[in-house]
Amino acid sequence: MQMPFNLITNDVTHVANKFKLFKRMSKHNKILRARQMSADEIINRLEIALAEHIEITIQCNVSFYTENIYQLSGYLTLSASNNLILHSIDNKVSTIVWPTSIRHIAYNN
């Protein structure tokens, strides 16, 4: 007994539609890359942000070998073990920030 041709093609299109759900989609919004600040500028802005509890946006390099960056916003504090911790207001998440990966700091106020 042979299967009708339309039954086979319906299954193929159904499976193809399911695979379209997995096609590559952009996961993140594109971040406008700010200029790389000097070490002195970064240190000065970190000191001001820590002292005055100003809301800031930090752009960090993903690694030393790529041009990829990520961006975090919130208030900066210093932990007991001298780690910089950025407390996000929107997500209610705290993130450790590595000073060597910071490329730009902007004040949000």
Secondary structure, 3 states (H helix, E strand, C coil): CCCCHHHHHHHHHHHHHHHHCCCCCCCCCCCCCCCCCCHHHHHHHHHHHHHHCCEEEEEEECCCCCCCEEEEEEEEEECCCCCEEEECCCCCCEEEECHHHEEEEEECC
